[in-house]
Amino acid sequence: MKLMRVGEAGREKPALLDADGKIRDLSAHVADIGGEAITPAGLAKIAALDPKSLPELTADRIGACVAGTGKFICIGLNYSDHAAETGATVPPEPVIFMKATSAIVGPNDNVQIPRGSEKTDWEVELGVVIGKTAKYVSEADALDYVAGYCVSNDVSERAFQSERSGQWTKGKSCDTFGPIGPWLVTRDEVADPQNLGMWLKVNGQTMQNGSTNTMVYGVAFVVSYLSQFMSLQPGDVISTGTPPGVGMGMKPPRFLKDGDIVELGIEGLGTQKQLFVADR
């Protein structure tokens, strides 16, 4: 299934995309796309519905594909070729950092370039949405705890991230720096999360063109690894790293400015399009 949330910010309705590409209203059956609705039992309840029996919706705006996210966890330097372009080495264990949940926006919402920013950058990433509580899970069982997958743009301010002392989080958590969606594509529709093409364009020019098959630490490993340190809850999102082609890795580096348009997508998971605007 392709689950989504549509409507104005803060008032989104839960919905699904049917086989004909029509958006169907789920609000009579679930409160939102998150929490109980994306547990195995909740997804089974939605899957049992006849999409044609659900009212059709018009989507003036698509919201973030999951609601009530408690943790937005990111994995850094998870593609060896991306690590090389940034002058870093692949770490012996996954690099973990947090992105504030207040950064989450819809896939086509404007992204604000924060005040004082000179190095706002792009990163297309595979997002993993947790569907049931995971704690101390094995790698072999880890995918059983995944509700589905989505497109994530891990927007980053590189000067905030790396040139000002402290952790990466402050360069990753600016308002609007976490577009996710358009859909939460349930796990059963993604045959292999480690074999998905991914791309990103800036003003129509292709910057990233990669695949999840070059991840250093795959989805199952990452979910298992994280669960050794913290419990993962339904609605938590893991952004799993980016392939090469980010602005900071270019020679000379290239960063986003007011009026730039970023488009990105992942095979089978949909596309995003954002206008970057200066936050004055």
N, C-alpha and C positions, 0 to 999 in steps of 0.2 A: 504494500500500500504506500501511497504517497500522501502523507498527512501534512496539513498546513494551517496557518492562522491568518485570517484576512480581516481587514477593517482598519479604522484609525487607531493610532498608537494608544495603548491602554484599554481599548475596547474591541480587541480582535475576537472573532468568532472561530471556533475550531471547525476544520473542514477537511475534506479529502478530495484528491484529484481523481476522477473516474477514468475508465479506459478510453473514453472519448475526449478527454482533456477538459471536461466540465468540472467546475468547483462545486462540491456538494456540502451542504450545511450539516454539521454534526452536533450542533448546540443542544438539540433535544435529547441527545444520548450521552454526551460527556461534557464536563464543565469547561475543559480546555485540553490542549495537547500538552500534557505534562502530568507529573505525579501518577496517580492511579491509572490514568488512561493509557499510559505507555508501558505499564507492567505487562507481563505475558497474558494475564487474565484480561486486562483492559484492552490490549490489542486484539485478543481473540473475540471480545465482544464487538469491537468495531468491524472486524473482518466478517462477522456473521451477518452484518447488515447488507441489504440490497441497495447499492448506490443509487439506483434509479428511483428508489422510494424517498430519497432525501431531497429537500428543496435545493434548487440551484442558486448559487450566489454569484454576484458580480464583484470582482476584486479590484477596487480602486487602489488598494494598497495591500501588499503582502507583508505580514509581520514576521518576526523571528519564528522559526519553525517549532520551537518548544518554549513552554512557559514555566515559570517557577524554578529556573535553574539556580541551584544552590552553590555550585562550584563550576567555574570555567577554567579548566586546567589546560596548559599548553606544554608541548614538548619541543625543546629547542635543538637545533643542529641535528635533526633526525634524517637528513639526506646527505650522504657523504659528499656529493658534488656541490651541494649548497654550502656545507661547512668549508669546503676548499675555496669557494669564491669569496667567502668572508674572511679568509685567512685563519680559520679555526680548524682544529682537529676533531675528529669524531670522538665523543666522550666514551669512556668505558662503561658508563651507565647513562640512562636517559637524563637529560637536563630538564628539570621541571620548574615551571613558573606559573603564577596565577594571573589571570586577566580578570579585572573587576566585572561583576555581572552588570553593573551600570553601563558598561560599554556596549551591551547587546542591543542591536537594532535589526530592522528588517533588511532583506537582501538588496533592496533597491532604494533604501533611504539614503539621504545625503550623509556624507561623512565630513565631520568638522576637523579642519586642520587647526590644532590648538594654538593659542597665543604663544608666541615665542618659538614656534616650531620652524626649523629650517630643513629637517630631514625626515619628513613623513614618508613612509615606505609601504609597499604592498607585499602580501604573502598569501597565495592561494593554498588552502590546506583542506585535508579531509577531516571533517568533524565527526566524532563518535558520540552518540547520545545513549546514556545508560538507562536501562529499563527495569532493573531490579537491584536491590542492595548487594553490593559486592564487597567482601572483606576476606582477605587471605585466600583468594581464588587462584587456582592453578592456571597456567597458560593453556592447557588442554581444554579447560572448561570456560575460559574467559569470554568467548563470543556468546555464550548462553546468557550473559548479563547485558548484552547490547540490544537496545530497542531498535536502533537503526543508525543511518548515516546522513550527513548533510554537507553542503558546501560551507566553508568558513573562510573569511578573509581576516587573517591576523594582522590588521593594520598596526604599524609600529612607528614610533618616533625615535629614530636611531640615536640622536644626541641625548634625549632624555634617558634612553635605554642604556647606553654604553659610555657616554662621556661625562655623565654626572654620577658621582659616587653612589654606591648602593646597589640594589637589586634591579633586575630587568623590569619588574612589574610597573613602575611608573612610566616607562616608555611604551607600555602595551595596553594601559587601562584607561586612556583618555575617553571621554564620552564619544560614543558612536564608533569606537575602534573594534567592534565585534559583530559585523554583519553575519548572520547565519540563516541558511535557507536557500532556496524558497521552500523546500520540502524536507520533512523527515521521511526518508525512504526506509521502510522497515527491512530488517535484516534478511528476511526471506527473499527479498527482491535483489539482493546484492550477492551474487554467487561467490565472488572473491574480492574482499576489500583491498587486497594487495595487488590488484591488477586493473586499476582504474586510471584512465588518462585524465590529465588535468592541465588547465591552461589559464593564462591571464594576459589581458591586453591593456595598455594605457593609450588613450586617444587613438584606438584602432591598431596600434602597433603591438605585435606579440612580444611579450617579455618573458613569460614562463610557458614552457611546453614540456611537461614531464609526466611521470606515472608513479602511482603509489608502489609499484614493484621495486623502486629503488630506495624505499625506506630502510633505514638501518634497523630500527626496532619496530616490528609490525604491530598491528592493532591488538592482537591477542596478547602479545608480550607486554605491551604498554598497559592494558587494562589489568592484567595480573600484577605487574610491577607496582602500579599505583595503589592497588588494593592491599599491598603489604604495609603501606604507610598511613593510609586513611581509608575509611569506608566510602564507597561510591554509591550515590543515591539516584533513584529515578529522576531524570531531568538534568543531571550533571552532564556537562559537555566537555569532551577532550578534543583539543585541536592538535593534530598529530605531526606538525612540521611541514616544511615547504621545500619544493624542488628549487634548483638554481634559477636565476633570472631576476632576483630582487634588485632594487635600485642601488643599495649600498655596495653590491658586488660588481657594478658596472665600472668601466674605466673610461672617462671619469664617472664618479657616482651620479645618479640621477634620482631626484626626489620629486614628490607630488606638490603641485601648486594649485592655488585657487582656480577653479574652472576645469581642472583635469577630470576626465571620465575614465573610470576603471571598470572593465568587464572581465568576468571570470566564470569558470565552470568546471565541473567534474563529470565524467562519463556516467550517465544514468541518474545523476543527482540534481540536475538543473543548472541554471545560470544566475548570476547576479550582475547588477549594473549600478554603479554609484557615481554621483557627482561629488567631487571634493570641493568644499567651500571653506574659506577662512573664517574662523570663529572670532569675530570681532567683539 
